[in-house]
Amino acid sequence: MCGIVGAVARNNVVPILLEGLSRLEYRGYDSAGIVVANEELQRLRTTERVSELGRLVEIRKTQGFTGIAHTRWATHGAPSERNAHPHFSGQDKKIAVVHNGIIENHEVIRKRLEQKGFEFLSDTDTEVIAHLISFNLETTQNLLEAVCMTINELQGAYAIAVVEESRPDHIVVARNGAPLLLGVGNNGNYVASDASALIQVTKHMIYLEEGDVAELHSSGYRVLNRIGDASYKEVTRSVRESDLTRDSVELGPYTHFMQKEIFEQPIAVANTLEMVLNARSISPQLFGSEAEAIFKKNKGILILACGTSYHAGLVAKY
């Protein structure tokens, strides 16, 4: 799974981005990258581990108050530096984009943009998003509006974060079919695909809903949601306090995160049961007040799964 981390703050955000990426390593990835918005967009990408990205940051002395970072699990295009995120577009209004998900109509949009003179330097569907935002910035001077115009054309699942070279004081993000949350902090505001990437800086999270677009500044944020096919209105999303702790997302004494998850399964199930039912065993009520009557009417269970989930399905079948 791909991972996104972004930050706009009153202090150097590069350590925050790198630590956030390291906390997403459990997902697996084949490349990683970071871009920081200063007087120009500074980008570093690698097909090595996040620690190698950190080494490159030290060599280049990369720092700034606004940035986005990404770990990629290849879908369109082989694992390579040229396909790694973030992706650039534009000259006078240069932007950088990171993206989770799959854009199903990317080939159609790509052909149209190529006809308008855009040059593609990667094999990814993500670069389509970058160039389309750049194209829409020719119509509007506002990055938020350009992102809204862009996602109106996208088909598929996505979580994106965008920064602009000419306005390095904000980040615009959008979510449809892929998880994305905001972190609200005292020194800045943040975005990530997983709360574990942000607990280093804040426990106050906003879980974006389908169709949400948000604009983040160091001192605030606002969230919009799509109405109908093309228009947006400002909405309020509740701020929740995460119960994650640093210890819960650290590797600890385990060799790798899969081993950690295996050993944590008994306590995870027990905690869930206790939280929902104050129980230590499974009962039909766990699935709702009418579950027991419904279960008695069923004669079988269908399990649909693929990949590793298929093996879990076989265990459940047994």
GUZA-435491 format. One record per residue (C-alpha): x, y, z; residue in three letters. Coordinates in steps of 0.02 Angstrom, whole numbers, padded with zeros to 5 digits, always signed. Example, Ala and Ser with C-alpha at 12.3 -4.5 7.8 and 13.67 -1.06 7.14 Angstrom:
+00615-00225+00390ala+00684-00053+00357ser
This chain:
+00000+00000+00000met+00059+00176-00037cys+00081+00302+00103gly+00062+00491+00111ile+00129+00615+00239val+00119+00804+00225gly+00152+00952+00339ala+00140+01141+00338val+00208+01214+00500ala+00307+01351+00585arg+00460+01239+00600asn+00563+01127+00486asn+00445+00987+00431val+00574+00870+00351val+00604+00767+00511pro+00415+00751+00531ile+00395+00688+00353leu+00536+00562+00369leu+00475+00494+00535glu+00299+00483+00463gly+00363+00381+00315leu+00460+00266+00430ser+00301+00231+00528arg+00217+00180+00364leu+00354+00056+00318glu+00249-00087+00384tyr+00140-00070+00229arg+00281-00118+00114gly+00342-00009-00031tyr+00463-00006-00176asp+00512+00178-00181ser+00502+00335-00075ala+00511+00521-00106gly+00496+00692-00027ile+00472+00870-00090val+00493+01029+00011val+00422+01196-00047ala+00542+01341-00023asn+00590+01469-00155glu+00586+01317-00269glu+00523+01140-00252leu+00663+01028-00188gln+00632+00844-00227arg+00724+00686-00175leu+00674+00509-00229arg+00746+00336-00206thr+00706+00153-00232thr+00793+00112-00068glu+00729+00115+00110arg+00666+00271+00198val+00832+00276+00292ser+00919+00304+00123glu+00799+00448+00088leu+00850+00519+00256gly+01033+00505+00207arg+00999+00601+00046leu+00910+00735+00147val+01063+00756+00257glu+01180+00767+00107ile+01072+00898+00020arg+01032+00987+00185lys+00849+00988+00135thr+00734+01085+00250gln+00577+01191+00243gly+00411+01235+00323phe+00299+01146+00195thr+00319+00976+00116gly+00242+00812+00060ile+00315+00637+00059ala+00265+00467-00008his+00303+00281-00010thr+00249+00192-00169arg+00190+00015-00205trp+00199+00007-00395ala+00039-00009-00498thr+00069+00088-00659his+00252+00081-00708gly+00396-00021-00639ala+00479+00021-00472pro+00605+00154-00521ser+00659+00329-00472glu+00572+00407-00623arg+00407+00328-00569asn+00428+00371-00385ala+00322+00509-00308his+00313+00658-00293pro+00279+00703-00475his+00305+00877-00547phe+00214+00981-00676ser+00221+01159-00740gly+00353+01292-00765gln+00297+01461-00699asp+00169+01378-00584lys+00263+01220-00539lys+00171+01097-00427ile+00210+00929-00347ala+00086+00788-00315val+00083+00627-00215val-00057+00502-00241his-00127+00341-00171asn-00251+00240-00273gly-00283+00208-00458ile-00350+00330-00589ile-00453+00223-00706glu-00470+00350-00847asn-00287+00405-00845his-00253+00347-01023glu-00391+00457-01097val-00334+00609-00998ile-00152+00574-01040arg-00186+00576-01228lys-00280+00740-01213arg-00142+00821-01113leu-00008+00760-01232glu-00103+00842-01374gln-00097+01005-01275lys+00093+00993-01263gly+00119+00912-01092phe+00270+00796-01084glu+00258+00640-00977phe+00417+00584-00891leu+00347+00432-00799ser+00235+00282-00832asp+00119+00321-00687thr-00063+00371-00681asp-00014+00499-00548thr+00077+00611-00671glu-00090+00635-00759val-00156+00716-00599ile-00006+00833-00589ala-00020+00891-00770his-00209+00910-00759leu-00193+01022-00606ile-00060+01122-00697ser-00175+01139-00848phe-00319+01199-00737asn-00205+01328-00656leu-00207+01415-00824glu-00392+01448-00794thr-00386+01492-00610thr-00247+01566-00503gln-00307+01468-00352asn-00232+01296-00316leu-00384+01239-00217leu-00499+01280-00363glu-00381+01196-00486ala-00380+01036-00381val-00571+01039-00372cys-00580+01058-00561met-00458+00914-00581thr-00542+00787-00471ile-00707+00821-00558asn-00628+00735-00708glu-00547+00588-00617leu-00624+00416-00612gln-00562+00290-00485gly-00492+00294-00309ala-00372+00425-00247tyr-00299+00517-00101ala-00188+00660-00157ile-00084+00800-00082ala-00022+00948-00184val+00104+01088-00153val+00139+01240-00261glu+00308+01323-00287glu+00238+01499-00301ser+00138+01482-00140arg+00238+01374-00019pro+00125+01418+00128asp-00011+01288+00100his-00054+01110+00048ile-00212+01055-00043val-00274+00877-00019val-00420+00774-00084ala-00495+00605-00047arg-00607+00483-00141asn-00605+00297-00108gly-00436+00298-00021ala-00407+00344+00163pro-00340+00516+00207leu-00342+00611+00372leu-00287+00779+00438leu-00186+00809+00594gly-00221+00969+00691val-00070+01030+00790gly-00010+01179+00890asn+00135+01221+00774asn+00055+01170+00610gly-00065+01058+00519asn-00033+00890+00439tyr-00102+00757+00323val-00072+00570+00310ala-00150+00410+00248ser-00131+00331+00421asp-00143+00406+00596ala+00017+00314+00648ser+00117+00434+00538ala+00058+00586+00637leu+00054+00536+00821ile+00230+00607+00835gln+00157+00783+00817val-00027+00773+00865thr-00164+00657+00928lys-00303+00766+00857his-00365+00694+00692met-00496+00737+00562ile-00548+00588+00456tyr-00594+00656+00285leu-00751+00589+00204glu-00784+00539+00023glu-00771+00689-00094gly-00683+00800+00034asp-00554+00928-00020val-00452+01022+00110ala-00332+01169+00113glu-00201+01171+00252leu-00101+01318+00318his+00014+01322+00469ser-00118+01419+00566ser-00278+01334+00506gly-00372+01231+00381tyr-00537+01218+00291arg-00631+01071+00217val-00748+01070+00067leu-00858+00931+00001asn-00923+00903-00174arg-01106+00941-00207ile-01175+00860-00363gly-01053+00842-00508asp-00944+00996-00498ala-00982+01119-00357ser-00912+01122-00179tyr-00964+01194-00012lys-00869+01217+00150glu-00911+01086+00282val-00867+01049+00462thr-00781+00887+00508arg-00762+00834+00690ser-00591+00827+00771val-00560+00662+00859arg-00425+00617+00983glu-00328+00463+00928ser-00296+00328+01058asp-00138+00272+00967leu+00024+00282+01065thr+00204+00286+01007arg+00232+00113+01081asp+00086+00040+00984ser+00164+00086+00816val+00347+00051+00859glu+00424-00113+00802leu+00483-00150+00979gly+00568-00318+01009pro+00499-00399+00851tyr+00596-00440+00694thr+00469-00363+00576his+00293-00289+00581phe+00206-00448+00522met+00278-00540+00672gln+00222-00398+00786lys+00044-00405+00715glu+00036-00595+00737ile+00085-00586+00920phe-00034-00440+00951glu-00188-00527+00879gln-00250-00607+01043pro-00245-00444+01140ile-00320-00348+00992ala-00469-00466+00984val-00490-00463+01173ala-00484-00273+01179asn-00612-00260+01039thr-00733-00378+01125leu-00713-00289+01291glu-00738-00118+01211met-00896-00169+01117val-00980-00290+01236leu-00881-00293+01396asn-00860-00476+01351ala-00714-00597+01340arg-00790-00712+01209ser-00882-00697+01044ile-01071-00690+01044ser-01198-00646+00908pro-01234-00479+00991gln-01062-00422+00937leu-01135-00404+00762phe-01294-00311+00810gly-01452-00333+00912ser-01540-00435+00777glu-01388-00538+00730ala-01436-00696+00826glu-01604-00712+00737ala-01524-00676+00568ile-01384-00801+00595phe-01509-00940+00630lys-01589-00913+00459lys-01424-00932+00365asn-01358-01098+00303lys-01188-01045+00242gly-01055-00911+00233ile-00971-00849+00074leu-00793-00785+00095ile-00721-00683-00049leu-00534-00650-00044ala-00375-00645-00145cys-00189-00639-00110gly-00142-00659+00072thr-00325-00634+00120ser-00363-00795+00026tyr-00258-00891+00152his-00350-00806+00294ala-00511-00862+00208gly-00451-01042+00207leu-00419-01032+00394val-00594-00960+00420ala-00667-01099+00312lys-00584-01230+00423tyr
